Amino acid sequence: MWAWLADNSLWILIIFAFLVVALLFFGDRVRQLIARFVPEDKRESAGSRVTITFWVLEGVFALLMIGAFVAMVTLGDGTTPLITSEDVKQWLAKTGVAIVIILMVGIVLWSALKKLLPPLVASFMARPVPGESKEGIKRRVNTLTGVFLGLGRIIIILIAILMILSEIGVSIGPILAGFGIVGIAVGFGAQYLIKDLIAGIFILMENQYRIGDVAKVADVSGLVEQVNLRKTVLRDIDGIVHHIPNGEIRVSSNMSRHYARVNLNISVAYNTDLDFAIEIINRVCREMAEEEQWKKVLRTVPQVLRVDELGDSGIDIKVLGDVKPLEQWNVMGELRLRLKKAFDKNGIEIPYPHMKVYFGNSPAEEKTVKKK
């Protein structure tokens, strides 16, 4: 078998290198494709199994590539073997087994981390927080879990690499010292990256926003799709994805923290009986709050707060009410629809910008002339 491996080593290297690259670049797409055909309640477990399978395949492919490379170097045509087959067998029996064990332990640790970390974070975050809803706690758990899993994966990979290098006889002391020197050099040249990481730590610690929140970050508003130590990813209402480095964030506004608010200005014409209009608005809000569909999302019944402004074309009446996070836009849209129908039914005019043009005397001057 070793001779066959030496004869076909070049093709083995090419084929399995291609497969490793394909797994790295198309692994996420394969997971998404599999998720489409798996019931929703089993997607998480299926995703874990697919991830473990990819890890095992990547490890096997890497070992085959290493074996093919060694065989190509030691047993190529016209060369004197630097390593005999007996040496290879002894190395595999001693060092190879240790490397396989390290890889298996890394896979087990990663699987355990993916399985145990979410409930641990959830139990830690289950402590009652004043004003925090269950949906908000869930979004924070998902955000922190994603960050911790990313860090855990990097740590496991680095430790596994260092242990494997130690097993094959490479001294890791100089490597660690080199990492320190490189880290210092990179620190001077990557000030913006360090700035992003520090800002990301404070964003997570202060719970400024979470995955699933609607926020305005660095003058960009949208749904938070990803938060990590380096950047925040938002998708706006047009579907455009914005990648914002955390170090560039000066002000962040969370539109879905604890609760949201209906804030409407309803404009009516100047000849409208304001008491009647306010009565109609409050009645429409009460009727909506009594319906089962809207009762679940309304925390307080929207009602008229005040006459807010005497505008150029009409009188603005302000309506306020508290709702569950992310429901304010649905509630305001439904209120506008119902108020328009109620106003049409009761003869209340919603004004629009218009201009009156007089030729000759103004109406006041005409009345003066008629009296004379």
C-alpha positions in Angstrom: 0.0 0.0 0.0 2.9 2.3 0.8 4.3 1.7 -2.7 0.9 2.5 -4.3 0.7 5.7 -2.2 4.2 6.7 -3.4 3.2 6.0 -7.1 0.0 8.0 -6.9 1.1 10.6 -4.3 0.9 13.6 -6.7 -2.7 12.9 -7.7 -3.6 12.1 -4.1 -2.2 15.5 -3.0 -4.1 17.4 -5.8 -7.4 15.6 -5.2 -7.5 15.8 -1.4 -6.2 19.4 -1.4 -9.1 20.3 -3.7 -11.6 18.4 -1.4 -10.3 20.2 1.7 -10.6 23.6 0.0 -14.2 22.7 -1.2 -15.1 21.7 2.4 -13.8 25.0 3.8 -15.5 27.2 1.2 -18.7 25.4 0.5 -19.3 23.8 4.0 -21.8 26.5 5.0 -23.8 26.2 1.8 -24.0 22.4 2.2 -25.3 22.9 5.8 -28.0 25.4 4.6 -29.0 23.0 1.8 -29.3 20.1 4.2 -31.3 22.3 6.6 -34.0 22.9 4.0 -34.8 19.2 3.9 -34.7 18.6 7.7 -37.7 19.3 10.0 -37.2 22.5 12.0 -37.1 20.7 15.4 -34.2 18.5 14.2 -32.1 21.1 12.4 -29.9 21.9 15.3 -28.9 18.3 16.0 -28.5 17.6 12.2 -26.3 20.7 11.9 -24.1 19.4 14.7 -23.7 16.0 13.1 -22.9 17.6 9.7 -20.2 19.8 11.4 -18.6 16.8 13.1 -18.6 14.9 9.8 -16.9 17.8 8.1 -14.3 17.9 10.8 -13.6 14.2 10.6 -13.4 14.4 6.8 -11.0 17.4 6.9 -8.8 15.5 9.4 -8.7 12.3 7.3 -8.0 14.3 4.1 -5.2 16.1 5.9 -3.6 12.8 7.1 -3.8 11.4 3.6 -2.2 14.4 2.1 0.6 14.2 4.7 1.1 10.6 4.0 1.2 11.1 0.2 3.7 13.9 0.6 6.0 11.8 2.8 5.7 8.9 0.4 6.5 11.1 -2.5 9.7 12.5 -0.8 11.0 9.2 0.6 10.1 6.6 -2.1 10.2 8.5 -5.4 11.8 7.0 -8.4 15.5 7.4 -8.6 15.9 8.6 -5.0 17.2 6.9 -1.9 14.5 6.6 0.8 15.2 8.9 3.7 12.6 6.9 5.7 12.0 3.2 5.4 8.6 1.6 5.6 9.5 0.2 9.0 10.3 3.7 10.2 7.0 4.9 8.9 5.2 2.1 10.7 7.0 2.9 14.0 6.2 6.6 13.6 2.6 5.9 13.0 2.4 3.5 15.9 3.9 6.0 18.3 3.5 9.6 17.0 0.6 9.0 14.6 -1.6 7.5 17.2 -0.9 10.5 19.5 -1.8 12.9 16.7 -5.1 11.1 15.9 -5.9 11.2 19.7 -5.3 15.0 19.7 -7.5 15.4 16.7 -10.3 13.3 18.2 -10.0 15.1 21.6 -10.3 18.4 19.7 -13.4 17.2 17.9 -15.0 16.0 21.1 -14.2 19.3 22.9 -15.7 21.3 20.0 -18.9 19.1 20.0 -19.1 19.4 23.8 -18.7 23.2 23.6 -21.5 23.5 21.0 -23.8 21.3 23.1 -23.1 22.7 26.6 -22.3 26.3 26.0 -25.8 27.5 24.9 -27.7 26.1 28.0 -24.9 27.4 30.2 -25.2 30.9 28.8 -29.0 30.6 28.9 -29.0 29.6 32.6 -26.6 32.5 33.4 -28.8 35.0 31.5 -32.0 33.6 33.0 -31.6 35.8 36.0 -34.5 38.4 36.1 -33.4 41.7 34.6 -35.7 44.7 35.2 -37.6 45.6 32.0 -36.0 42.8 29.9 -38.4 40.6 28.0 -38.0 36.9 27.2 -37.4 37.7 23.6 -34.7 40.1 24.6 -33.0 37.6 26.8 -33.1 35.0 24.0 -31.5 37.4 21.6 -28.7 38.2 24.1 -28.1 34.4 24.6 -27.8 33.9 20.9 -25.4 36.8 20.5 -23.1 35.7 23.3 -23.2 32.1 22.3 -22.1 32.9 18.8 -19.2 35.0 20.1 -18.1 32.4 22.7 -18.3 29.6 20.1 -16.1 31.5 17.7 -13.5 32.1 20.4 -13.7 28.5 21.6 -13.1 27.2 18.1 -10.0 29.4 17.6 -8.6 28.3 21.0 -9.2 24.6 20.3 -7.5 24.8 16.9 -4.5 26.7 18.2 -4.0 24.2 21.1 -4.4 21.2 18.8 -1.8 22.6 16.3 0.7 23.4 19.1 0.3 19.9 20.6 0.7 18.2 17.2 3.9 20.2 16.5 5.2 19.2 19.9 4.5 15.5 19.1 6.4 15.6 15.8 9.4 17.1 17.6 9.0 20.8 16.8 9.9 22.9 19.8 6.9 25.2 20.5 8.9 27.5 22.8 10.4 29.6 20.0 7.0 29.6 18.2 5.3 31.1 21.2 8.0 33.6 21.6 7.7 34.4 17.9 4.0 34.9 18.4 4.7 37.4 21.1 7.1 39.4 18.9 4.7 39.2 15.9 1.9 40.2 18.2 3.7 43.4 19.3 4.6 44.2 15.7 1.1 43.6 14.5 -0.2 45.7 17.4 1.6 48.8 16.2 0.4 48.2 12.6 -3.2 47.1 13.5 -4.4 49.9 15.8 -7.8 50.0 14.0 -8.2 46.2 14.6 -7.4 46.6 18.3 -9.8 49.5 18.5 -12.5 47.4 16.9 -11.9 44.5 19.3 -12.0 46.7 22.4 -15.2 48.4 21.2 -16.8 45.0 20.5 -16.0 43.9 24.1 -17.8 46.9 25.5 -20.8 46.4 23.2 -21.2 42.9 24.4 -20.6 43.7 28.1 -23.0 46.6 28.1 -25.6 44.7 26.1 -26.1 47.6 23.7 -27.8 45.5 21.0 -28.1 41.8 20.2 -28.7 39.6 17.1 -32.4 40.0 16.2 -32.6 43.6 17.4 -33.5 46.6 15.2 -30.9 49.3 15.8 -29.3 52.4 14.3 -25.6 51.9 14.3 -23.2 54.5 12.8 -26.1 56.2 11.0 -27.3 52.9 9.5 -30.6 51.4 10.6 -31.5 47.8 10.2 -31.9 44.3 11.7 -28.8 43.1 13.5 -27.7 39.9 11.9 -24.3 39.4 13.4 -22.3 40.8 16.3 -18.7 39.8 17.1 -15.7 41.4 18.6 -14.6 43.0 15.3 -17.8 44.1 13.5 -21.5 44.5 13.5 -23.6 43.3 10.5 -26.9 45.1 9.8 -29.5 44.4 7.0 -31.7 47.4 6.2 -35.2 47.5 5.0 -34.0 47.3 1.3 -32.2 44.0 2.1 -28.8 45.7 1.9 -26.2 44.2 4.2 -23.9 46.7 6.0 -20.7 45.7 7.7 -19.7 48.2 10.4 -16.4 48.0 12.3 -17.1 48.3 16.0 -14.4 51.0 16.3 -16.4 53.3 14.0 -19.5 53.2 16.2 -19.9 56.4 18.2 -23.7 56.2 18.9 -25.9 53.2 18.7 -29.7 53.4 19.1 -31.6 50.2 20.0 -35.2 50.3 18.8 -36.3 47.0 20.4 -34.9 47.1 23.9 -37.3 46.2 26.7 -40.3 47.8 25.0 -41.2 50.0 22.0 -43.5 52.9 21.5 -46.2 53.9 19.1 -45.6 57.6 18.3 -48.1 58.9 15.8 -49.1 62.4 14.7 -52.6 62.4 13.2 -53.4 65.5 11.3 -57.0 66.9 10.9 -58.4 69.9 9.1 -58.8 73.3 10.9 -62.6 73.1 10.7 -62.7 69.8 12.6 -64.3 69.5 16.0 -61.2 68.5 18.0 -63.1 66.9 20.9 -65.0 64.7 18.4 -61.8 63.8 16.5 -60.0 62.9 19.8 -63.0 60.7 20.9 -62.9 58.9 17.5 -59.1 58.3 17.8 -59.4 56.9 21.4 -62.3 54.7 20.5 -60.5 53.2 17.5 -57.4 52.5 19.8 -59.6 50.8 22.5 -61.4 48.6 20.0 -58.0 47.5 18.5 -56.6 46.8 22.0 -59.6 44.5 22.8 -58.9 42.2 19.8 -57.0 39.1 20.6 -54.5 39.5 17.8 -53.4 43.0 19.1 -54.0 42.4 22.8 -50.8 40.2 23.0 -48.5 42.9 21.6 -49.9 46.0 23.2 -48.5 46.9 26.7 -50.6 50.0 27.1 -53.6 51.1 25.0 -52.6 53.9 22.6 -54.4 57.1 23.3 -54.3 60.8 22.5 -51.6 62.6 24.5 -52.2 66.2 23.3 -52.8 68.6 20.4 -49.2 68.6 19.2 -48.9 71.3 16.6 -50.9 73.9 14.6 -49.4 73.2 11.2 -49.6 74.9 7.9 -52.3 72.7 6.6 -53.9 71.1 9.6 -53.8 70.3 13.4 -51.6 67.5 14.6 -52.9 65.2 17.3 -50.2 63.1 19.0 -51.0 59.4 19.9 -48.7 57.4 22.2 -48.8 53.8 23.5 -46.3 51.1 24.5 -45.9 47.8 22.7 -43.7 44.8 22.6 -40.3 45.2 20.9 -40.3 45.1 17.1 -44.2 45.4 17.0 -44.4 49.2 16.8 -44.4 49.4 13.0 -47.2 46.7 12.7 -49.3 48.5 15.3 -48.8 52.0 13.7 -49.6 50.6 10.3 -52.8 49.1 11.5 -53.8 52.2 13.4 -53.3 54.4 10.3 -55.6 52.1 8.3 -58.3 52.0 10.9 -58.2 55.8 11.6 -58.4 56.6 7.9 -61.6 54.4 7.6 -63.1 55.9 10.8 -62.4 59.5 9.6 -64.0 58.8 6.3 -67.0 57.3 8.0 -67.4 60.3 10.3 -66.6 63.0 7.8 -63.3 64.1 9.4 -60.9 65.5 6.8 -57.2 64.6 6.8 -55.7 67.7 5.3 -53.1 67.9 2.6 -50.8 70.8 1.6 -52.7 73.3 -0.5 -52.6 77.0 -1.4 -55.3 79.6 -1.9 -54.7 82.2 -4.6 -56.7 85.5 -4.6 -57.0 87.8 -7.6 -57.7 91.4 -6.7 -59.1 92.0 -3.2 -58.6 89.5 -0.4 -61.8 88.0 1.2 -61.5 90.4 4.2 -61.3 93.4 1.9 -64.3 92.2 -0.1 -66.4 92.0 3.1 -65.4 95.6 4.0 -66.5 96.8 0.6 -69.9 95.0 0.8 -70.7 96.6 4.2 -70.1 100.0 2.8 
